[in-house]
Amino acid sequence: MVKACVVRGALCVGMLLAAPFTLAAQDDVVGIPVGQTPPTVTIQDLDGNAVDLGRWIGKRPVIVEFWATWCPICAELLPRMELAHKKYGDRVDFLVVAVAVNESPNTVRRHLTRHPMPFTFLWDVNGNATRAFQAPATSYVAVLDAKGKVVYTGVGADQDLDGALKRVVTDGNRRQ
């Protein structure tokens, strides 16, 4: 209980600190440093089943967004995510990690029923993924190449997702 409160408090503070940076594209790295591979951690799907993020990381490119139903910046980022999914969804795994701050898996499921999205949704019940990716806020995105290394991070509605995904898809094609 205390650990969950600390994680929620840290995430909320992180969101407040990131607020001034949410309107512009991210030039500085935030969260896990570029070039690192996040540790594989276990979180849950929306039904409460354990899910190892290693299932995706290091297999092919992955984009991970830390998201919440109540996050207006996440809503602003959604059109970019959907456009990127249309363009790269056959070559990149799109994971959305719902943070366990002021919501529940049921809240997320209800939201997705009203507003369907074409991504794999996961539930970060204990903040394991938040810590692994050093996510400073919701709307935080990390793009990993096919080897599992971080190539891009950003926060906010105006992120260059297309540029980051184009790079990992193009680099992956060159290696084949």
N, C-alpha and C positions, 0 to 999 in steps of 0.2 A: 504494500500500500504506500509506504513512504517512498520507495524507489519509483513507483509510478508517478507520484506527485512531483518528485524531483525532475523526472524526465519531462513531464508536461510543463512544468515551470520553465525548464531550460529551453524547450521548444518555443514557448510563448515569448520568452525574452529574445530568443534568436529571431523570431518573426518581427518583433518590434525593432530590433537592431537592423534588420535587413530592409525595413520599410523605405528608407531613403533611396535605396538602390532598385526599387521595383519598376520604375518607369523607363529606364534606359537599358539598352542591351548590355550584357555583362562582358567587360573586357578583362576584368580581374578574375582569377580563379577563386571560387568560394567552395567551401566544403572539402571533400577529399581531394588531395592534390592530383593534378594531371600526371599521368605516368604510373600511378599506384594502382594496385588491384585491391578492391575492397575485400575484406574477409567474408567468406561465405557464412551466412547466418540463417537461422531458421525463424520464419515468421508464420503467418497463417493465411489461408484463403478465407473468403467471407463466410464459409461454413464452419470455421474453427479447426480445420485440418492443418497439420503442420506442413509447411512448404519450405524446402531448402532453396535459397536463392542460387546456390551452385548449380541448380538444374538449368539455369539460363546463362550464367556468367562463364565466359571462356568457351562457349559453343559457337556463337555467332554474335554480331553486334547487338547491343541492348541499349535501350533508352529507358531510364528510370525516372519517374516524376514522383515527388512527395506531395501529396494532395489531401485536400479535405473538402467536404461538401460545403462548408461555410466560408471557404476561401475565395474572395472576389477576384484575386489575381489569378488563381487557378482557372476560374471561369473565363477570364480574359485570354489566358494562354491556350485554352481548349481549341480554338480554331486553328492555331499553328500546329498543335499536336495532331488534330484530325487530318489536316493537310499533309503533314509529314507521314502519317500512317497510310494515307492513300498512295503516296509516292514510294514509300520504303517498307511498308508493312509485310511484303513478301520476303524481304531480306534482313529485317531488323525486328527483334522482339520488343514490344512496347509493354512495359510494366508500370502500373500505377500503384504506389504504396500509400494506402489510406492511413493517415496518422491517427492514433487513438487519443486525440485531444478533443473533448467536447462532442464526441459522437460515438456510435457503436456500429458493429457490422450491419445491424438492422437498418440504421439510418442510411448507411452507404447503399445497401440493397434497394431501399425505397427510392433513393435519389437516382440510382441507375435504372430503375423501372420507369421513372418519369423522364429521364434524360439518358437514354442508352449511349454507351461509348464503346468503340471497338478495341479496347485494350484489356489486358489481363489485370484484374484488380486483386490486390493482396492487402492484408490487414497487419499493421505493425503493432500488435497488442502490447508488447513490452518495450518498444523503442529499439529493438535490435538492429533493424535496417537503418533507422535514423542515426544511430551511433556509428554503424559500419561505414556509412557514406558521409558522416559528419554533416548531415543536412541542417543548415542553419534556419530553414523556414519552409513553409509550404510554398509551392510553385518552384521548388528547387529541382533542377534536372541534372542528371549525370548521364553522359553517353560513354559507353564502353565499347572498345573494339572487339573483334572476334577472339582475341587472346585474353580478354577480361581486363585490360588496362583502361583506365579513365583517360579519355581524350578531350572531354569538354565538361564543364560545369557552369551553371548559371542559375539565377533567381530572377523571377519577374515575368511580366507578360510579353516583353519584347526581346525574346531570345532568338539567336540564330540557329534554330534547330535544323533547318535545311542544310546549312553549311556544315554543321557538325556531322549530320547523318551522311551527307554526300561524301565527306572525307572518309568515314569508316567503311562505307560501301565501296568506294573507289579504291581505297587502300587494300581492302579484302580481295577485290578482283585482280589487283596487280600481283598478289602473292600466289594466286592459283596457277 
